[in-house]
Amino acid sequence: MDTKRYLNLMNVKTWVLGGLACLTLHTGLNAFTIKRSSQQGDDKGRSLFIKYCSICHMQPSPASLTKEVWRSGVLPVMASRMGIIYPGYDPLRGLSAEERKIVTQNNIIPDQPMLTDQEWKQLSAYIINAAPDSIAVDEKRLTRNLPLTSFVAKDVKIDGQKPSLITSLRFNRQTKTLWIGDFYNRVYNWQSGKGVVNTIKTASPAVDFTFNGADTYFTEIGKLYPTELSTGSFVKYAAGNSTTTLPALHRPVSSVVEDLNNDGVPEIVVCNFGNKIGSLSLFVPDKNGSYKEKVLLQLPGAIKCYVRDMDGDGKKDIIAMFAQGDESVYIFSQKDKLKFSAKRVLRFPPNYGTTDMVLTDYNNDGLTDIITVHGDNADYSNILKPYHGIRININTGGGSFKEKFFYPVYGVTRVLAEDFDKDGDIDFAASAFFPDFTKLVDESFVYLENVDKDRFKFKAYTVKRDVPIKSLALIKADVDGDGDMDIVAGNFAQSPGKVPKALDDKWKATDYGLTIFVNQLYQPK
């Protein structure tokens, strides 16, 4: 590898020791001189930080992470994206030769440094100096939750697999069937009162389901864990047979089948989450039944998409959320037949860990609002973050949104919006895959009852369990047919980060695949 790429901190020890030596030599000088020199260095580092740390994503605050997390977790990654490679650090570690080639072709790691050695020292020193030694855990959260009584949690065994690794859930209201995907390349059909009524083998884990008439489509991710290989697919399941509609997708995680241009033939929108590269793509059918890909946005981390008329012009628009760096929500407004204009309506710093969104008219003004959650903690900065949580972003008209409410939840990953108690306002349910695994582990599932929608006041409820909820899939569905909305969580008993061993052992020993929170508003018929 070109030695120029090692310019940054090749002499880390020399730099640190040199700084201490300079301090020693100047102790006899006027203290103002030292302060002024330090201030100049901070000013230069700050200006470099502002300039370079907003090129690829929204600029984070240095105070949002600890010194150690910046130093050992984030800065090496950040440097590599600017062509600066730390000694002993391989930004492509774990990638195959084929994946490395893909990364090189897409110029993810620049061949030449974007900054000089001195500039990087100033930038990183500014961050470290501005970062705190630690971030306190919010002890007020320990007493904010009430016991959940409006729902009763029931664990449901699917096949007794240990550990249970449920990757997707979707309820078909027409057939009253719950579709369940798992890591072991299986899809189950489950019905209340009957249990599993059908099992389907898949080529890779199904992470999303889409219904279109009598047909069901599987979004199969390929490799569940990060990869640059396009091994995913979009599969049509009909009359007991599976047919691959779209092959060679790059870690697809969310898809929509919709007739966007009202010509009678549906298009397919796919979120190719990818890894270091990815896209939001529209697949348009031709007369021969094949599909042509139209990339709407070449950006990794496409994680959720919806189709809805957002501007009231009668045309169907696409709303998509992106994680994985440049964390944003875009609206792709349809201007003509399948021609779209993209506008970013929400943006978040990369350490927010954006994971999910739902659309709802929270304040009943006829405009679609966007609820977002932020809590992914599996990458380079896995500490408890006070800014993780649920955000209500109100549609103010003209394609603009404003955050009106924030409810903090450590490691929250999924959210549901629904009038669960049928009192005329929107309540929320959320699951957290990365909660505080000690004192606040019960917040792995939180129910927020809306008690004053105009002033954004909620009562928070949790369920105390011997085995806390651990879920990557969370849906709302009237599974028992009694007229109220229940909540279904898929049990995913693996952890990408450190968790207490006793807790990890409990999760891995469970043989149930689902936890159904049965709404007690009405009783089953």
C-alpha positions as CSV (number, residue, x, y, z in Angstrom):
1,M,0.0,0.0,0.0
2,D,1.2,3.5,-0.9
3,T,3.2,4.9,2.1
4,K,1.5,8.3,1.5
5,R,-1.7,6.8,2.8
6,Y,0.0,6.3,6.1
7,L,0.8,9.9,6.6
8,N,-1.7,10.3,9.3
9,L,-0.3,9.6,12.7
10,M,2.5,7.4,11.4
11,N,4.5,8.9,14.3
12,V,1.7,9.0,16.9
13,K,4.0,8.5,19.8
14,T,6.4,11.2,18.5
15,W,3.4,13.6,18.2
16,V,2.1,13.0,21.7
17,L,5.5,13.0,23.3
18,G,6.5,16.1,21.3
19,G,3.4,17.9,22.6
20,L,4.4,17.2,26.2
21,A,7.9,18.3,25.5
22,C,6.7,21.6,24.1
23,L,4.6,22.2,27.2
24,T,7.6,21.6,29.4
25,L,9.8,24.0,27.5
26,H,7.2,26.8,27.7
27,T,6.3,26.6,31.3
28,G,8.4,29.6,32.1
29,L,6.6,31.7,29.4
30,N,3.6,33.9,29.8
31,A,0.6,31.8,30.4
32,F,-1.4,33.9,27.9
33,T,1.0,32.8,25.2
34,I,0.3,29.2,25.8
35,K,-3.4,29.7,26.0
36,R,-3.4,31.8,22.8
37,S,-1.4,29.1,20.9
38,S,-3.7,26.4,22.1
39,Q,-6.7,28.5,21.1
40,Q,-5.3,28.9,17.6
41,G,-4.9,25.2,17.3
42,D,-8.4,24.6,18.4
43,D,-9.7,27.2,16.0
44,K,-7.9,25.5,13.1
45,G,-9.0,22.1,14.2
46,R,-12.6,23.3,14.5
47,S,-12.6,24.8,11.0
48,L,-11.2,21.6,9.5
49,F,-13.8,19.6,11.4
50,I,-16.7,21.8,10.1
51,K,-15.3,21.6,6.6
52,Y,-14.6,17.9,6.3
53,C,-17.0,16.3,8.6
54,S,-20.1,17.6,6.8
55,I,-19.0,16.4,3.3
56,C,-20.5,12.9,3.7
57,H,-23.1,13.3,6.4
58,M,-24.6,15.7,8.9
59,Q,-21.9,17.0,11.3
60,P,-22.0,15.4,14.7
61,S,-21.1,17.1,17.9
62,P,-17.7,16.2,19.4
63,A,-19.4,16.1,22.8
64,S,-21.9,13.4,21.6
65,L,-19.3,10.6,22.1
66,T,-16.5,10.0,24.6
67,K,-12.9,10.6,24.0
68,E,-12.1,6.9,24.0
69,V,-14.9,6.1,21.5
70,W,-13.7,8.9,19.2
71,R,-10.0,7.8,19.6
72,S,-10.4,4.0,19.1
73,G,-13.7,3.6,17.4
74,V,-14.7,6.5,15.1
75,L,-11.6,8.4,14.1
76,P,-9.8,5.5,12.4
77,V,-12.9,4.9,10.3
78,M,-13.4,8.6,9.6
79,A,-9.7,9.0,8.6
80,S,-9.9,6.1,6.2
81,R,-12.8,7.7,4.3
82,M,-10.4,10.6,3.8
83,G,-7.6,8.4,2.5
84,I,-5.7,8.4,5.8
85,I,-5.0,4.9,7.2
86,Y,-4.0,4.4,10.8
87,P,-1.1,2.0,11.4
88,G,-2.3,-1.5,12.0
89,Y,-5.9,-0.6,11.0
90,D,-7.4,-2.2,7.9
91,P,-10.7,-0.4,6.9
92,L,-11.5,-3.4,4.7
93,R,-10.9,-6.1,7.3
94,G,-13.1,-9.1,6.9
95,L,-14.0,-8.3,3.2
96,S,-13.2,-10.9,0.5
97,A,-11.0,-10.1,-2.4
98,E,-14.2,-9.7,-4.5
99,E,-15.6,-7.2,-2.0
100,R,-12.3,-5.3,-1.8
101,K,-12.4,-4.9,-5.5
102,I,-15.9,-3.5,-5.4
103,V,-14.9,-1.0,-2.7
104,T,-11.9,0.1,-4.8
105,Q,-13.9,0.5,-7.9
106,N,-16.3,2.8,-6.1
107,N,-13.5,4.8,-4.6
108,I,-14.8,4.4,-1.0
109,I,-11.2,4.7,0.3
110,P,-9.4,7.6,-1.6
111,D,-6.0,6.8,-3.0
112,Q,-4.6,10.0,-1.7
113,P,-5.1,11.7,1.7
114,M,-7.6,14.6,1.6
115,L,-5.7,16.3,4.5
116,T,-2.0,16.8,5.4
117,D,-0.6,15.0,8.4
118,Q,-0.6,18.3,10.3
119,E,-4.2,19.1,9.4
120,W,-5.4,15.7,10.6
121,K,-3.6,16.1,13.9
122,Q,-5.3,19.4,14.4
123,L,-8.8,18.1,13.4
124,S,-8.6,15.0,15.6
125,A,-7.1,16.9,18.5
126,Y,-10.0,19.3,18.4
127,I,-12.5,16.4,18.6
128,I,-10.7,14.7,21.4
129,N,-10.3,17.9,23.4
130,A,-14.0,18.8,23.0
131,A,-15.2,15.3,23.8
132,P,-16.2,14.3,27.4
133,D,-14.4,11.6,29.3
134,S,-17.8,9.9,29.9
135,I,-21.5,10.3,29.3
136,A,-23.7,9.8,32.3
137,V,-26.6,7.4,32.3
138,D,-30.0,9.1,32.8
139,E,-31.1,7.8,36.2
140,K,-34.5,9.5,35.8
141,R,-35.5,6.8,33.4
142,L,-35.4,4.2,36.2
143,T,-38.7,5.5,37.7
144,R,-40.6,6.8,34.7
145,N,-42.3,3.5,33.6
146,L,-45.5,2.0,34.8
147,P,-46.4,-1.7,34.6
148,L,-48.1,-2.5,31.3
149,T,-51.7,-3.9,31.9
150,S,-53.5,-2.9,28.8
151,F,-51.7,-5.7,26.9
152,V,-50.9,-9.2,28.1
153,A,-47.6,-10.7,26.7
154,K,-47.9,-14.3,25.4
155,D,-44.8,-16.2,24.1
156,V,-45.6,-18.4,21.1
157,K,-43.5,-21.3,19.9
158,I,-43.1,-21.6,16.2
159,D,-40.7,-24.5,15.7
160,G,-38.8,-24.7,18.9
161,Q,-35.6,-23.5,17.2
162,K,-32.8,-22.4,19.6
163,P,-31.7,-19.8,19.4
164,S,-34.7,-18.1,17.8
165,L,-33.7,-15.7,15.1
166,I,-36.9,-14.1,13.6
167,T,-36.0,-11.7,10.8
168,S,-39.4,-10.4,9.6
169,L,-43.1,-10.3,10.3
170,R,-46.1,-9.2,8.3
171,F,-49.8,-9.8,8.8
172,N,-52.1,-10.4,5.8
173,R,-55.5,-9.0,6.9
174,Q,-57.3,-10.7,4.1
175,T,-56.3,-14.2,5.0
176,K,-55.7,-13.5,8.7
177,T,-52.3,-15.0,8.3
178,L,-49.0,-14.0,10.0
179,W,-46.0,-14.4,7.7
180,I,-42.7,-15.0,9.6
181,G,-39.2,-15.1,8.2
182,D,-36.1,-16.4,10.0
183,F,-32.3,-16.6,9.8
184,Y,-32.5,-20.3,9.0
185,N,-34.0,-19.7,5.5
186,R,-37.6,-20.5,6.4
187,V,-40.9,-18.7,6.1
188,Y,-43.8,-19.7,8.3
189,N,-47.5,-19.1,8.0
190,W,-49.2,-18.8,11.4
191,Q,-52.8,-18.3,12.3
192,S,-54.4,-17.6,15.6
193,G,-55.9,-20.7,17.1
194,K,-54.2,-23.0,14.6
195,G,-50.5,-22.2,14.9
196,V,-48.1,-22.9,12.0
197,V,-50.1,-23.9,8.9
198,N,-47.4,-23.8,6.3
199,T,-43.5,-23.8,6.0
200,I,-41.6,-22.5,3.0
201,K,-37.9,-22.8,2.3
202,T,-36.1,-19.7,1.1
203,A,-32.7,-19.2,-0.5
204,S,-31.7,-16.7,2.2
205,P,-33.4,-15.0,5.2
206,A,-36.7,-13.2,4.3
207,V,-36.5,-9.7,5.9
208,D,-39.7,-8.2,4.4
209,F,-43.0,-9.3,2.9
210,T,-45.2,-7.5,0.4
211,F,-48.7,-8.5,-0.5
212,N,-50.2,-7.8,-4.0
213,G,-53.6,-9.4,-4.6
214,A,-53.3,-13.2,-4.0
215,D,-49.5,-13.1,-4.3
216,T,-46.9,-12.6,-1.6
217,Y,-43.4,-11.3,-2.3
218,F,-40.3,-12.1,-0.2
219,T,-37.4,-9.7,0.2
220,E,-34.5,-12.1,0.7
221,I,-31.5,-10.3,2.0
222,G,-28.8,-12.7,0.8
223,K,-26.2,-12.3,3.5
224,L,-27.7,-10.9,6.7
225,Y,-24.4,-9.4,7.9
226,P,-22.5,-6.6,6.1
227,T,-21.3,-7.5,2.6
228,E,-20.6,-5.8,-0.7
229,L,-21.9,-8.9,-2.6
230,S,-25.2,-8.7,-4.3
231,T,-26.7,-12.1,-3.2
232,G,-30.2,-10.9,-2.3
233,S,-33.3,-11.3,-4.3
234,F,-37.0,-10.4,-4.6
235,V,-39.1,-13.5,-4.8
236,K,-42.8,-14.0,-5.8
237,Y,-44.6,-16.7,-3.9
238,A,-47.9,-17.8,-5.5
239,A,-49.9,-21.1,-5.4
240,G,-47.2,-22.8,-3.4
241,N,-44.4,-21.9,-5.9
242,S,-41.5,-19.5,-5.6
243,T,-40.2,-17.5,-8.6
244,T,-37.3,-15.1,-8.4
245,T,-38.5,-11.8,-9.8
246,L,-35.4,-9.7,-9.2
247,P,-32.0,-11.5,-8.7
248,A,-28.6,-10.1,-7.5
249,L,-29.8,-7.4,-5.2
250,H,-27.4,-5.8,-2.7
251,R,-28.7,-6.7,0.8
252,P,-32.3,-5.6,0.1
253,V,-34.2,-5.0,3.4
254,S,-37.5,-3.3,2.4
255,S,-39.6,-3.4,-0.8
256,V,-42.9,-2.1,-2.1
257,V,-45.0,-3.4,-5.0
258,E,-47.2,-0.6,-6.4
259,D,-48.6,0.6,-9.7
260,L,-46.9,4.0,-9.5
261,N,-48.0,5.3,-12.9
262,N,-51.5,3.8,-12.9
263,D,-51.0,1.8,-16.1
264,G,-52.3,-1.4,-14.6
265,V,-48.8,-3.0,-14.1
266,P,-47.1,-2.6,-10.8
267,E,-43.5,-1.4,-10.3
268,I,-41.2,-2.5,-7.5
269,V,-39.3,-0.2,-5.2
270,V,-36.4,-1.8,-3.4
271,C,-34.2,-0.6,-0.5
272,N,-30.7,-2.0,-1.2
273,F,-29.2,-1.4,2.2
274,G,-25.8,-2.7,1.0
275,N,-22.9,-1.9,3.2
276,K,-20.4,0.7,2.0
277,I,-22.4,1.1,-1.2
278,G,-26.1,0.7,-1.8
279,S,-29.1,2.3,-3.4
280,L,-32.8,3.0,-3.5
281,S,-33.9,1.5,-6.8
282,L,-37.1,1.5,-8.9
283,F,-37.7,-1.6,-11.1
284,V,-39.9,-0.9,-14.1
285,P,-41.5,-3.8,-16.0
286,D,-41.3,-4.1,-19.7
287,K,-43.6,-5.8,-22.2
288,N,-41.8,-9.1,-21.8
289,G,-42.2,-9.3,-18.0
290,S,-38.6,-8.4,-17.3
291,Y,-37.6,-5.4,-15.1
292,K,-35.2,-2.5,-15.8
293,E,-33.5,-0.9,-12.8
294,K,-33.7,2.8,-12.3
295,V,-31.5,4.0,-9.4
296,L,-33.3,6.8,-7.6
297,L,-30.5,7.5,-5.2
298,Q,-27.1,5.8,-5.1
299,L,-26.5,5.8,-1.3
300,P,-25.9,2.9,1.2
301,G,-28.3,2.3,4.1
302,A,-31.7,2.5,2.4
303,I,-33.7,0.8,5.1
304,K,-37.4,1.6,4.8
305,C,-39.7,2.8,2.0
306,Y,-43.4,3.7,1.5
307,V,-45.5,4.8,-1.4
308,R,-47.9,7.6,-0.8
309,D,-49.2,10.9,-2.3
310,M,-47.3,13.3,-0.1
311,D,-48.1,16.6,-1.9
312,G,-51.8,16.0,-2.8
313,D,-51.2,16.2,-6.6
314,G,-52.8,12.8,-7.3
315,K,-49.4,11.2,-8.1
316,K,-47.8,8.5,-6.0
317,D,-44.6,9.5,-4.3
318,I,-41.9,7.4,-2.6
319,I,-40.7,8.1,0.9
320,A,-37.4,6.5,1.9
321,M,-35.2,6.4,5.0
322,F,-31.5,6.0,4.8
323,A,-29.1,4.9,7.6
324,Q,-25.5,3.8,7.4
325,G,-23.7,7.2,7.4
326,D,-25.7,9.9,5.8
327,E,-28.8,9.3,7.8
328,S,-31.8,11.0,6.1
329,V,-35.4,10.8,5.0
330,Y,-36.1,11.6,1.3
331,I,-39.3,12.2,-0.5
332,F,-39.2,11.3,-4.2
333,S,-42.0,13.3,-5.7
334,Q,-43.4,12.0,-8.9
335,K,-43.5,14.8,-11.4
336,D,-44.5,12.8,-14.5
337,K,-44.9,9.1,-15.2
338,L,-42.1,7.5,-13.2
339,K,-40.0,10.6,-13.2
340,F,-39.1,11.7,-9.7
341,S,-37.6,14.8,-8.0
342,A,-35.8,14.0,-4.7
343,K,-35.8,16.2,-1.7
344,R,-34.2,15.4,1.7
345,V,-36.7,16.4,4.3
346,L,-34.9,15.1,7.5
347,R,-31.3,14.6,8.3
348,F,-29.5,13.2,11.3
349,P,-25.9,12.8,12.5
350,P,-24.4,9.4,11.8
351,N,-24.0,8.5,15.5
352,Y,-27.8,8.7,15.9
353,G,-28.1,5.2,14.5
354,T,-31.3,5.7,12.5
355,T,-33.3,2.5,12.2
356,D,-37.0,2.9,11.5
357,M,-39.8,5.2,10.5
358,V,-43.6,5.1,10.2
359,L,-46.0,7.5,8.5
360,T,-49.1,8.8,10.3
361,D,-51.2,11.9,10.7
362,Y,-50.3,12.5,14.3
363,N,-52.2,15.8,14.7
364,N,-55.2,15.1,12.4
365,D,-54.5,18.1,10.1
366,G,-54.7,16.0,6.9
367,L,-50.9,16.0,6.4
368,T,-48.7,13.0,6.7
369,D,-46.2,13.2,9.6
370,I,-43.0,11.1,9.9
371,I,-42.1,9.3,13.1
372,T,-38.4,8.2,13.3
373,V,-36.4,6.2,15.7
374,H,-32.7,6.2,16.3
375,G,-30.8,3.5,18.3
376,D,-28.5,1.3,16.3
377,N,-25.5,0.6,18.5
378,A,-23.7,-2.2,16.6
379,D,-20.9,-0.3,14.9
380,Y,-18.1,1.9,16.1
381,S,-19.5,3.7,19.1
382,N,-21.5,1.3,21.2
383,I,-22.1,3.3,24.3
384,L,-25.4,4.4,25.8
385,K,-26.5,7.6,23.9
386,P,-28.9,10.1,25.4
387,Y,-30.0,11.2,21.9
388,H,-31.3,7.7,21.0
389,G,-35.0,7.6,20.9
390,I,-38.3,8.4,19.2
391,R,-38.8,11.6,17.2
392,I,-42.2,13.0,16.1
393,N,-41.5,15.1,13.0
394,I,-44.6,17.2,12.1
395,N,-45.4,18.0,8.5
396,T,-45.6,21.8,8.3
397,G,-46.6,21.9,4.6
398,G,-44.7,22.5,1.5
399,G,-42.5,19.4,1.9
400,S,-41.1,20.6,5.2
401,F,-41.0,18.8,8.6
402,K,-40.1,19.9,12.0
403,E,-39.2,17.8,15.1
404,K,-41.8,18.6,17.7
405,F,-41.2,15.9,20.3
406,F,-38.4,13.6,21.4
407,Y,-38.7,10.6,23.7
408,P,-35.4,9.2,24.7
409,V,-35.0,5.4,24.7
410,Y,-31.5,3.8,24.7
411,G,-31.0,1.6,21.6
412,V,-34.5,1.8,20.2
413,T,-34.8,0.1,16.8
414,R,-38.5,-0.3,15.9
415,V,-41.6,1.8,16.3
416,L,-45.4,1.5,15.7
417,A,-47.9,4.3,15.6
418,E,-51.6,3.4,16.2
419,D,-54.6,4.4,18.3
420,F,-54.2,1.3,20.3
421,D,-56.7,2.3,23.0
422,K,-59.2,3.9,20.5
423,D,-59.5,7.2,22.3
424,G,-58.8,9.3,19.2
425,D,-55.1,9.9,19.4
426,I,-51.9,8.2,18.3
427,D,-50.1,5.9,20.7
428,F,-46.6,4.4,20.2
429,A,-45.0,1.0,20.8
430,A,-41.3,0.5,20.4
431,S,-38.7,-2.2,20.8
432,A,-35.0,-1.5,21.7
433,F,-32.4,-4.0,20.5
434,F,-29.6,-2.1,22.3
435,P,-31.1,-1.0,25.6
436,D,-29.2,-0.6,28.8
437,F,-28.7,-4.3,29.5
438,T,-28.5,-3.7,33.3
439,K,-30.9,-1.3,35.0
440,L,-33.1,-0.5,32.0
441,V,-33.3,-3.8,30.2
442,D,-37.1,-3.7,30.5
443,E,-37.1,-0.8,28.1
444,S,-36.4,-3.3,25.4
445,F,-40.2,-2.9,24.9
446,V,-41.9,0.4,25.6
447,Y,-45.6,1.4,25.2
448,L,-46.4,5.1,25.1
449,E,-50.0,6.0,25.8
450,N,-50.9,9.4,24.4
451,V,-52.6,11.4,27.1
452,D,-52.4,14.9,25.6
453,K,-51.5,14.9,21.9
454,D,-51.3,18.7,21.5
455,R,-48.7,19.0,24.3
456,F,-47.1,15.7,23.4
457,K,-47.6,14.1,26.8
458,F,-47.4,10.3,27.2
459,K,-47.5,7.7,29.9
460,A,-44.8,5.1,29.5
461,Y,-45.2,1.4,30.3
462,T,-42.9,-1.6,30.3
463,V,-43.2,-5.3,31.0
464,K,-41.0,-6.9,33.6
465,R,-40.0,-10.3,32.4
466,D,-37.4,-12.9,33.4
467,V,-36.4,-13.0,29.7
468,P,-36.6,-9.4,28.3
469,I,-37.9,-8.8,24.8
470,K,-35.2,-9.0,22.2
471,S,-36.6,-8.2,18.8
472,L,-35.6,-6.9,15.4
473,A,-39.2,-7.3,14.0
474,L,-42.2,-5.5,15.5
475,I,-45.6,-5.2,13.9
476,K,-49.2,-4.3,14.8
477,A,-52.0,-6.6,13.8
478,D,-55.4,-7.8,15.0
479,V,-54.1,-11.4,15.2
480,D,-57.0,-12.7,17.3
481,G,-59.8,-10.9,15.3
482,D,-61.4,-9.1,18.2
483,G,-61.3,-5.6,16.7
484,D,-58.3,-4.1,18.5
485,M,-54.7,-3.9,17.5
486,D,-52.3,-6.4,19.1
487,I,-48.5,-6.1,18.9
488,V,-46.2,-8.9,17.7
489,A,-42.5,-9.0,18.4
490,G,-40.2,-11.6,16.7
491,N,-37.6,-13.1,19.0
492,F,-34.0,-12.6,17.7
493,A,-31.7,-14.1,20.3
494,Q,-28.3,-13.0,19.0
495,S,-26.3,-9.9,20.0
496,P,-23.7,-8.2,17.8
497,G,-22.2,-6.5,20.9
498,K,-21.4,-7.3,24.5
499,V,-24.2,-8.2,26.8
500,P,-24.1,-9.8,30.3
501,K,-23.5,-13.5,29.9
502,A,-26.4,-14.6,32.1
503,L,-28.8,-12.5,30.0
504,D,-27.3,-13.8,26.8
505,D,-27.7,-17.4,28.0
506,K,-31.3,-16.8,28.8
507,W,-32.0,-15.4,25.3
508,K,-30.3,-18.2,23.5
509,A,-32.1,-20.8,25.6
510,T,-35.6,-19.6,24.6
511,D,-37.6,-21.8,22.2
512,Y,-40.4,-19.4,21.4
513,G,-40.3,-17.3,18.2
514,L,-42.9,-14.7,19.0
515,T,-44.2,-12.6,21.8
516,I,-47.7,-11.4,21.2
517,F,-48.9,-8.4,23.2
518,V,-52.6,-9.1,23.3
519,N,-54.6,-5.9,23.5
520,Q,-57.1,-6.1,26.4
521,L,-59.4,-3.4,25.0
522,Y,-61.7,-6.1,23.6
523,Q,-61.9,-9.8,24.2
524,P,-61.4,-12.3,21.4
525,K,-64.6,-13.4,19.7
